[in-house]
Amino acid sequence: MKNVERMTSIKNELLELFMGMEVAEHTQRRRSAAQRNLRARRGIELHRESQKLSRDIAPLPEDEEVKPSALH
């Protein structure tokens, strides 16, 4: 009976170690996914900021430009 109890104890210890490793891996994957999402979101924000800046500083079309004769 002692051998069976010892084997059960060893199995339980191994299972606890394995479960602990699974939890640590899951936590690491979740953190990595969160970092990737933040980088992607920031990339999208930078792209939109760049597009807006390009629109804001783009030259006016010919029909919207102020003509010198209109100032007099």
C-alpha positions, -999 to 999 in steps of 0.1 A, spaced: 0 0 0 29 24 7 41 21 -29 6 30 -42 4 60 -19 38 71 -29 30 68 -66 -2 87 -60 17 114 -42 43 117 -70 15 118 -96 -2 146 -77 30 166 -74 37 162 -111 2 173 -120 5 203 -98 38 212 -114 23 208 -149 -8 229 -140 15 256 -126 35 256 -159 2 258 -178 -9 288 -158 24 306 -163 23 299 -201 -12 312 -203 -3 343 -184 26 350 -207 6 344 -238 -21 368 -225 5 395 -218 21 390 -253 -13 393 -269 -21 425 -250 13 440 -261 6 431 -297 -28 446 -295 -14 478 -281 13 481 -308 -13 475 -335 -37 501 -320 -8 526 -318 2 518 -354 -34 525 -365 -35 558 -345 -2 569 -361 -14 561 -395 -46 581 -390 -26 610 -375 -3 609 -405 -33 609 -429 -50 638 -411 -17 658 -411 -13 652 -448 -48 665 -454 -43 695 -431 -12 706 -449 -21 697 -484 -22 726 -509 -56 740 -516 -72 730 -550 -71 757 -577 -107 767 -573 -104 774 -536 -72 794 -537 -75 831 -529 -68 851 -560 -49 884 -557 -77 903 -576 -102 892 -550 -83 909 -523 -89 944 -538 
